[in-house]
Amino acid sequence: MRIAGWSFGKSEARLAVLPAIAIVGCAVWLMLPQASDAESHSAATPSEVAGVTQGVFRTDHTAATQATLTSPEPSAVSTDPNQVVGAAAPLDIAPPETVAPAKSPLDGLKIISQSWRRGGLGSKALVTFTLRNTNDYAVRDIEIACSFIRRDGSHLTDRRRIIPDTVNMKSRKRYAGVLVGFVNVNANKAKCSLVTASRV
């Protein structure tokens, strides 16, 4: 009888331990790490992120389209072409044409030969020269400047003269004994150059 009672008490102790084991198991299961709501949202799949981005873009695009469609129109159409209506796009304005500078008549006019001699008791300078005009137009009122130097090469004096004559286009013309002015008796050499000319 004592043995039976001891055995019976042993089985009751085992039954009393079972609920305790179940409670400990539930507690351990609850303490295991699980994905929280914040983690599940942050670990969203790329497809979900793409879907949300496309939705935002569509919403913004739709709002922009509606705003464009509902923008106020001008109350009256202006006939002034210079007046800007609303927020119209700027017109493509062609750059101004660059105008080439006018070519000087001197660019095609040259002295191709020249010489000089004294006249009037040796005080006057008479110059002989030939002009060549390669321009596509005639030139006139040609001004020449002659520089006179001594025998040692030092500068002595300058003289100018306007030739009131016309040289036709693509032609040459010789002028002999043109008086350019009075010079010093020490002048030995002369060099003439073109200064101005007018286009006909």
RACORCOR-V384559 format. One record per pair of residues at least 24 apart in sequence whose ideal C-beta (glycine too) atoms are under 7 Angstrom apart, sorted by the first residue. I is the first residue (numbers start at 0). J is the second residue. D is the distance in Angstrom with one decimal. If there is no record, write none. Layout:
((I J D) (I J D))
//
This chain:
((104 134 6.1) (104 138 4.6) (104 196 4.3) (104 197 6.8) (104 198 5.0) (105 193 5.5) (105 196 5.7) (107 132 6.2) (107 133 4.2) (107 134 3.6) (108 132 5.4) (108 134 6.8) (108 138 5.8) (108 193 6.0) (108 196 5.6) (110 191 6.3) (110 193 6.4) (113 191 5.4) (115 189 4.4) (121 184 6.0) (122 181 5.2) (122 182 7.0) (123 178 6.0) (123 181 6.0) (124 158 6.5) (124 179 5.1) (124 180 6.2) (124 182 4.5) (124 189 6.5) (125 176 4.5) (125 177 6.7) (125 178 5.9) (126 177 5.0) (126 179 5.3) (126 189 6.8) (126 191 5.9) (127 174 6.8) (127 175 4.6) (127 176 6.1) (128 174 5.8) (128 191 6.1) (129 171 5.9) (129 173 4.5) (130 166 5.4) (130 171 6.4) (130 172 5.3) (131 171 4.2) (132 166 4.4) (132 167 6.8) (132 168 6.1) (132 169 6.9) (132 170 5.8) (133 169 6.5) (134 168 5.7) (135 168 5.6) (136 168 5.3) (136 198 5.6) (136 199 6.1) (137 165 5.4) (137 166 6.4) (137 167 4.9) (137 168 5.2) (137 199 4.0) (138 166 5.4) (138 196 4.6) (138 197 6.5) (138 198 6.2) (138 199 6.4) (139 164 6.6) (139 165 4.2) (139 197 5.4) (139 199 5.5) (140 196 6.7) (140 197 4.5) (141 193 6.7) (141 196 4.7) (142 194 4.3) (142 195 4.5) (143 191 5.0) (143 192 6.9) (143 193 6.1) (143 194 6.5) (144 191 6.8) (144 192 5.8) (144 194 5.0) (145 179 5.1) (145 189 5.2) (145 190 6.9) (145 191 4.2) (146 189 6.9) (146 190 5.2) (147 182 5.2) (147 186 4.0) (147 189 5.1) (148 187 6.6) (148 188 5.1) (149 185 5.3) (149 186 7.0) (149 187 5.8) (150 187 4.3) (155 183 5.5) (155 185 6.4) (155 186 5.3) (156 182 6.1) (156 183 6.0) (158 182 6.8) (159 194 6.8) (165 199 6.1))
//
